[in-house]
Amino acid sequence: MTTRTGGPGMRINSKGQVTIPAHLREKYNLSEGDEVDVVEVGNTLAIVRREGSESRGKRLTRHMRGKASIRMSTDELMELLRGD
């Protein structure tokens, strides 16, 4: 099955990169930093999400882990958030 983007074609830049149109990134839930592969399917190239790659949320959580400057217990955090 062949599906075209319906818009103007894309160009490969000098680094061999192409930009995936925003509506397709949204449709397939692709975000900056997601890992993809370009694979051959017959005489066609396909962009596929790399299996086992971290989601954006997991990358953010990993990046932020241990960054807090103040240590608080769960009860203290809940009191702060609830305003009790």
Distance bins in CASP14 RR format, pairs under 12 A and 6 or more apart:
PFRMAT RR
TARGET T0000
AUTHOR 0000-0000-0000
RMODE 2
METHOD distances of the structure
MODEL  1
1 41 0 0 0 0 0 1 0 0 0 0 0
1 44 0 0 0 0 0 1 0 0 0 0 0
1 46 0 0 0 0 0 1 0 0 0 0 0
2 41 0 0 0 0 0 1 0 0 0 0 0
2 42 0 0 0 0 0 1 0 0 0 0 0
2 43 0 0 0 0 0 1 0 0 0 0 0
2 44 1 0 0 1 0 0 0 0 0 0 0
2 45 0 0 0 0 0 1 0 0 0 0 0
2 46 0 0 0 0 0 1 0 0 0 0 0
3 24 0 0 0 0 1 0 0 0 0 0 0
3 27 0 0 0 0 0 1 0 0 0 0 0
3 28 0 0 0 0 0 1 0 0 0 0 0
3 44 0 0 0 0 0 1 0 0 0 0 0
3 46 0 0 0 0 0 1 0 0 0 0 0
4 10 0 0 0 0 0 1 0 0 0 0 0
4 21 0 0 0 0 0 1 0 0 0 0 0
4 24 0 0 0 0 0 1 0 0 0 0 0
4 44 0 0 0 0 0 1 0 0 0 0 0
5 18 0 0 0 0 0 1 0 0 0 0 0
5 19 0 0 0 0 0 1 0 0 0 0 0
5 20 0 0 0 0 1 0 0 0 0 0 0
5 21 1 0 1 0 0 0 0 0 0 0 0
5 22 0 0 0 0 0 1 0 0 0 0 0
5 23 1 0 0 1 0 0 0 0 0 0 0
5 24 1 0 0 1 0 0 0 0 0 0 0
5 25 0 0 0 0 0 1 0 0 0 0 0
5 27 0 0 0 0 0 1 0 0 0 0 0
5 47 0 0 0 0 0 1 0 0 0 0 0
6 21 0 0 0 0 1 0 0 0 0 0 0
6 23 0 0 0 0 1 0 0 0 0 0 0
6 24 0 0 0 0 0 1 0 0 0 0 0
7 21 1 0 0 1 0 0 0 0 0 0 0
7 22 0 0 0 0 0 1 0 0 0 0 0
7 23 0 0 0 0 1 0 0 0 0 0 0
7 24 0 0 0 0 0 1 0 0 0 0 0
8 19 0 0 0 0 0 1 0 0 0 0 0
8 21 0 0 0 0 1 0 0 0 0 0 0
9 18 0 0 0 0 1 0 0 0 0 0 0
9 19 0 0 0 0 0 1 0 0 0 0 0
9 20 0 0 0 0 0 1 0 0 0 0 0
9 21 0 0 0 0 1 0 0 0 0 0 0
10 16 0 0 0 0 0 1 0 0 0 0 0
10 17 0 0 0 0 1 0 0 0 0 0 0
10 18 1 0 1 0 0 0 0 0 0 0 0
10 19 1 0 0 1 0 0 0 0 0 0 0
10 20 0 0 0 0 1 0 0 0 0 0 0
10 21 1 0 0 1 0 0 0 0 0 0 0
10 24 0 0 0 0 0 1 0 0 0 0 0
10 45 0 0 0 0 0 1 0 0 0 0 0
10 47 0 0 0 0 0 1 0 0 0 0 0
11 17 0 0 0 0 1 0 0 0 0 0 0
11 18 1 0 0 1 0 0 0 0 0 0 0
11 19 0 0 0 0 1 0 0 0 0 0 0
12 18 1 0 1 0 0 0 0 0 0 0 0
12 19 0 0 0 0 0 1 0 0 0 0 0
12 38 0 0 0 0 0 1 0 0 0 0 0
12 45 0 0 0 0 0 1 0 0 0 0 0
13 19 0 0 0 0 1 0 0 0 0 0 0
16 38 0 0 0 0 0 1 0 0 0 0 0
17 36 0 0 0 0 0 1 0 0 0 0 0
17 38 0 0 0 0 0 1 0 0 0 0 0
17 47 0 0 0 0 0 1 0 0 0 0 0
18 24 0 0 0 0 0 1 0 0 0 0 0
18 36 0 0 0 0 0 1 0 0 0 0 0
18 38 0 0 0 0 1 0 0 0 0 0 0
18 45 0 0 0 0 0 1 0 0 0 0 0
18 47 0 0 0 0 1 0 0 0 0 0 0
19 25 0 0 0 0 1 0 0 0 0 0 0
19 30 0 0 0 0 0 1 0 0 0 0 0
19 32 0 0 0 0 0 1 0 0 0 0 0
19 47 0 0 0 0 0 1 0 0 0 0 0
20 26 0 0 0 0 0 1 0 0 0 0 0
20 27 0 0 0 0 0 1 0 0 0 0 0
20 28 0 0 0 0 1 0 0 0 0 0 0
20 29 0 0 0 0 0 1 0 0 0 0 0
20 30 1 0 0 1 0 0 0 0 0 0 0
20 31 0 0 0 0 0 1 0 0 0 0 0
20 32 0 0 0 0 0 1 0 0 0 0 0
20 34 0 0 0 0 0 1 0 0 0 0 0
20 36 0 0 0 0 1 0 0 0 0 0 0
20 38 0 0 0 0 0 1 0 0 0 0 0
20 47 1 0 0 1 0 0 0 0 0 0 0
20 49 0 0 0 0 0 1 0 0 0 0 0
21 27 0 0 0 0 1 0 0 0 0 0 0
21 28 0 0 0 0 0 1 0 0 0 0 0
21 30 0 0 0 0 0 1 0 0 0 0 0
21 47 0 0 0 0 0 1 0 0 0 0 0
22 28 0 0 0 0 0 1 0 0 0 0 0
22 30 0 0 0 0 1 0 0 0 0 0 0
22 31 0 0 0 0 0 1 0 0 0 0 0
22 32 0 0 0 0 0 1 0 0 0 0 0
23 30 0 0 0 0 0 1 0 0 0 0 0
24 30 1 0 0 1 0 0 0 0 0 0 0
24 36 0 0 0 0 0 1 0 0 0 0 0
24 47 0 0 0 0 1 0 0 0 0 0 0
25 31 1 0 0 1 0 0 0 0 0 0 0
25 32 0 0 0 0 1 0 0 0 0 0 0
25 33 0 0 0 0 0 1 0 0 0 0 0
25 34 0 0 0 0 1 0 0 0 0 0 0
25 36 0 0 0 0 0 1 0 0 0 0 0
25 47 0 0 0 0 0 1 0 0 0 0 0
25 49 0 0 0 0 0 1 0 0 0 0 0
25 56 0 0 0 0 0 1 0 0 0 0 0
28 34 0 0 0 0 1 0 0 0 0 0 0
28 36 0 0 0 0 1 0 0 0 0 0 0
28 46 0 0 0 0 0 1 0 0 0 0 0
28 47 0 0 0 0 1 0 0 0 0 0 0
28 48 0 0 0 0 1 0 0 0 0 0 0
28 49 1 0 0 1 0 0 0 0 0 0 0
29 36 0 0 0 0 0 1 0 0 0 0 0
29 49 0 0 0 0 1 0 0 0 0 0 0
29 55 0 0 0 0 1 0 0 0 0 0 0
29 56 0 0 0 0 1 0 0 0 0 0 0
29 57 0 0 0 0 0 1 0 0 0 0 0
30 36 1 0 0 1 0 0 0 0 0 0 0
30 47 0 0 0 0 1 0 0 0 0 0 0
30 48 0 0 0 0 0 1 0 0 0 0 0
30 49 1 0 0 1 0 0 0 0 0 0 0
30 50 0 0 0 0 0 1 0 0 0 0 0
30 53 0 0 0 0 0 1 0 0 0 0 0
30 55 0 0 0 0 0 1 0 0 0 0 0
30 56 0 0 0 0 1 0 0 0 0 0 0
31 49 0 0 0 0 0 1 0 0 0 0 0
31 53 0 0 0 0 0 1 0 0 0 0 0
31 54 0 0 0 0 0 1 0 0 0 0 0
31 55 0 0 0 0 1 0 0 0 0 0 0
31 56 1 0 1 0 0 0 0 0 0 0 0
31 57 0 0 0 0 1 0 0 0 0 0 0
31 58 0 0 0 0 0 1 0 0 0 0 0
31 59 0 0 0 0 1 0 0 0 0 0 0
31 60 0 0 0 0 0 1 0 0 0 0 0
32 56 1 0 0 1 0 0 0 0 0 0 0
32 57 0 0 0 0 0 1 0 0 0 0 0
32 59 0 0 0 0 1 0 0 0 0 0 0
32 60 0 0 0 0 0 1 0 0 0 0 0
33 49 0 0 0 0 0 1 0 0 0 0 0
33 50 0 0 0 0 0 1 0 0 0 0 0
33 53 0 0 0 0 1 0 0 0 0 0 0
33 54 0 0 0 0 1 0 0 0 0 0 0
33 55 0 0 0 0 0 1 0 0 0 0 0
33 56 1 0 0 1 0 0 0 0 0 0 0
33 57 0 0 0 0 0 1 0 0 0 0 0
33 58 0 0 0 0 0 1 0 0 0 0 0
33 59 1 0 0 1 0 0 0 0 0 0 0
33 60 0 0 0 0 0 1 0 0 0 0 0
33 63 0 0 0 0 0 1 0 0 0 0 0
34 47 0 0 0 0 0 1 0 0 0 0 0
34 48 0 0 0 0 0 1 0 0 0 0 0
34 49 1 0 0 1 0 0 0 0 0 0 0
34 50 0 0 0 0 1 0 0 0 0 0 0
34 52 0 0 0 0 0 1 0 0 0 0 0
34 53 1 0 0 1 0 0 0 0 0 0 0
34 54 0 0 0 0 1 0 0 0 0 0 0
34 55 1 0 0 1 0 0 0 0 0 0 0
34 56 1 0 0 1 0 0 0 0 0 0 0
34 57 0 0 0 0 0 1 0 0 0 0 0
34 58 0 0 0 0 0 1 0 0 0 0 0
34 59 0 0 0 0 1 0 0 0 0 0 0
35 47 0 0 0 0 0 1 0 0 0 0 0
35 48 0 0 0 0 0 1 0 0 0 0 0
35 49 1 0 0 1 0 0 0 0 0 0 0
35 50 1 1 0 0 0 0 0 0 0 0 0
35 51 0 0 0 0 1 0 0 0 0 0 0
35 52 0 0 0 0 1 0 0 0 0 0 0
35 53 1 1 0 0 0 0 0 0 0 0 0
35 54 1 0 0 1 0 0 0 0 0 0 0
35 55 0 0 0 0 0 1 0 0 0 0 0
35 56 0 0 0 0 0 1 0 0 0 0 0
35 58 0 0 0 0 0 1 0 0 0 0 0
35 59 0 0 0 0 0 1 0 0 0 0 0
36 45 0 0 0 0 0 1 0 0 0 0 0
36 46 0 0 0 0 1 0 0 0 0 0 0
36 47 1 0 1 0 0 0 0 0 0 0 0
36 48 1 0 0 1 0 0 0 0 0 0 0
36 49 1 0 1 0 0 0 0 0 0 0 0
36 50 1 0 1 0 0 0 0 0 0 0 0
36 51 0 0 0 0 0 1 0 0 0 0 0
36 52 0 0 0 0 0 1 0 0 0 0 0
36 53 0 0 0 0 1 0 0 0 0 0 0
37 45 0 0 0 0 0 1 0 0 0 0 0
37 46 0 0 0 0 1 0 0 0 0 0 0
37 47 1 0 0 1 0 0 0 0 0 0 0
37 48 1 0 1 0 0 0 0 0 0 0 0
37 49 0 0 0 0 1 0 0 0 0 0 0
37 50 1 0 1 0 0 0 0 0 0 0 0
37 51 0 0 0 0 1 0 0 0 0 0 0
37 52 0 0 0 0 0 1 0 0 0 0 0
37 53 0 0 0 0 1 0 0 0 0 0 0
38 44 0 0 0 0 0 1 0 0 0 0 0
38 45 1 0 1 0 0 0 0 0 0 0 0
38 46 1 0 0 1 0 0 0 0 0 0 0
38 47 1 0 1 0 0 0 0 0 0 0 0
38 48 1 0 0 1 0 0 0 0 0 0 0
38 49 0 0 0 0 0 1 0 0 0 0 0
38 50 0 0 0 0 0 1 0 0 0 0 0
39 45 1 0 0 1 0 0 0 0 0 0 0
39 46 1 0 1 0 0 0 0 0 0 0 0
39 47 0 0 0 0 1 0 0 0 0 0 0
39 48 1 0 1 0 0 0 0 0 0 0 0
39 49 0 0 0 0 0 1 0 0 0 0 0
39 50 0 0 0 0 0 1 0 0 0 0 0
39 51 0 0 0 0 0 1 0 0 0 0 0
40 46 1 0 0 1 0 0 0 0 0 0 0
40 47 0 0 0 0 0 1 0 0 0 0 0
40 48 0 0 0 0 0 1 0 0 0 0 0
41 47 0 0 0 0 0 1 0 0 0 0 0
41 48 0 0 0 0 1 0 0 0 0 0 0
49 55 0 0 0 0 1 0 0 0 0 0 0
49 56 0 0 0 0 0 1 0 0 0 0 0
52 58 0 0 0 0 0 1 0 0 0 0 0
53 59 0 0 0 0 1 0 0 0 0 0 0
54 60 0 0 0 0 1 0 0 0 0 0 0
54 61 0 0 0 0 1 0 0 0 0 0 0
54 62 1 0 0 1 0 0 0 0 0 0 0
54 63 0 0 0 0 0 1 0 0 0 0 0
55 61 0 0 0 0 1 0 0 0 0 0 0
55 62 0 0 0 0 0 1 0 0 0 0 0
56 62 0 0 0 0 0 1 0 0 0 0 0
56 63 0 0 0 0 0 1 0 0 0 0 0
57 63 0 0 0 0 1 0 0 0 0 0 0
57 64 0 0 0 0 1 0 0 0 0 0 0
57 65 0 0 0 0 0 1 0 0 0 0 0
58 64 0 0 0 0 0 1 0 0 0 0 0
58 65 0 0 0 0 0 1 0 0 0 0 0
59 65 0 0 0 0 0 1 0 0 0 0 0
60 67 0 0 0 0 0 1 0 0 0 0 0
61 67 0 0 0 0 0 1 0 0 0 0 0
68 77 0 0 0 0 0 1 0 0 0 0 0
70 76 0 0 0 0 1 0 0 0 0 0 0
70 77 0 0 0 0 0 1 0 0 0 0 0
70 80 0 0 0 0 0 1 0 0 0 0 0
71 77 0 0 0 0 0 1 0 0 0 0 0
72 78 0 0 0 0 1 0 0 0 0 0 0
72 79 0 0 0 0 1 0 0 0 0 0 0
72 80 1 0 0 1 0 0 0 0 0 0 0
72 81 0 0 0 0 0 1 0 0 0 0 0
73 79 0 0 0 0 1 0 0 0 0 0 0
73 80 0 0 0 0 0 1 0 0 0 0 0
74 80 0 0 0 0 0 1 0 0 0 0 0
74 81 0 0 0 0 0 1 0 0 0 0 0
75 81 0 0 0 0 0 1 0 0 0 0 0
75 82 0 0 0 0 0 1 0 0 0 0 0
75 84 0 0 0 0 0 1 0 0 0 0 0
76 82 0 0 0 0 0 1 0 0 0 0 0
76 83 0 0 0 0 0 1 0 0 0 0 0
76 84 0 0 0 0 0 1 0 0 0 0 0
77 83 0 0 0 0 0 1 0 0 0 0 0
77 84 0 0 0 0 0 1 0 0 0 0 0
78 84 1 0 0 1 0 0 0 0 0 0 0
END
